Amino acid sequence: MSTMLLFAQKPVEIPLWPDGAPNDNGLEGIVIFDQQELAPQPTITVYPASQPNGMAIIMCPGGGYYGLATHHEGHDMAAWFNAQGITYVVLTYRMPNGHKEVPLTDAEQAIRLVRQRANEWGINPRQVGIMGASAGGHLAASLANLYTSNETRPDFQILFYPVISMKPGITHQGSHDNLLGKNPSADLEDQYSLEKRVTDKTPQTFLMLSADDETVIPQNSIDYFMALKRHHVPASLHVYPTGGHGWGYGDGFPYKRQWTGELEKWLREGLQK
C-alpha cells in the first residue's frame, strides 16, 4: 500500500450544487453508513492521479437507495486507481425518498463537473466512466442508459453486483421501494429496469458479481449482459463462485486478487478507447 500512496494526491471535495439543487427529496442530508453520520449535501471527492493517463472513474457507492457505504465501495479504492494513472471520483449522491429523479440528477451533474475540469486533472473528457456497487450499480447503469445528453453520457461503465431490474422477483426489494415506492405501476418498473433500456449507444461494460449473491440475485447482471450483447455493446461478465453481496474493495472477498487483476487488464487493454 505504501507504494500506492506515492501515486495518490490530496483529495478535493466539491459540492455538486453550490447554488442549490434543481430538485428536492425532502431530506436534510445523506446517511453515510460507515461513519454513522449525515453528509449535509451531495459532493464529489476527487482523487487526482499524480501521473494521469487521461482516464477518470466516478464511483457510486451502494446502500439500497437509503444511504451510502462510502469506504469499501468508495474511498478505499482511490490509491489503487491512482496507481494506474486513473483520476478517481467518489460521488456522495442524494437518496430518492420517493423522488426517483434525484439520484440520477446528481450523477449527471457529477460527470458534467468532471468533464468541465478535465484539463485541470489531466483527464481526456472522452475517457470518463461511471462505476457503481449494488444500488449504486443501478444508479451507474441508469446514467449509462437514461442520460439526457451526450455531455452526460459516460464512456464506459463498471458494475459491482448491481441492482438492474425493478421487476418483482428479480429486483432488490429495498432498492425498488426506496426508488419507486411500494406500489409503482408496471410501466414505471419497466422504465427503471435497465435491462429493458439498453440501446446500441449504451457504453461498454464490465460486470462482476458472486454466483451465491442472495441479496441482489445474479439474474440482474445476466439479463443486463444479454441485453448488451443483443445490442452489440462490448461487455465483460465475471461471476465468482462465492462471496455473497457487498464485498467492494474489502480484503475478505476470496476473489479480490482476481477481480482487481481482471479489471486492471480490462482498463488497460480491453476497454475500447
ABEGO torsion letter per residue (X at the ends): XAAAAAABBBBBBBBABAAEBABBAGBABBBBAAAGBBBABBBBBBBBBABBAGBBBBBBBBGGGABBBABAABAAAAAAAAAAGBBBBBBBBBBAGGBAAAAAAAAAAAAAAAAAAAAAAGBBAAABBBBBBEAAAAAAAAAAAABABAAABBABBBBBGBBABABBGABBAAAAAAAAEABBBAAAAAAABAAAABBAABBBBBBBBBAABAABBAAAAAAAAAAAAAAGBBBBBBBBABGEBGAEABAABAAAAAAAAAAAAAAAAABBX
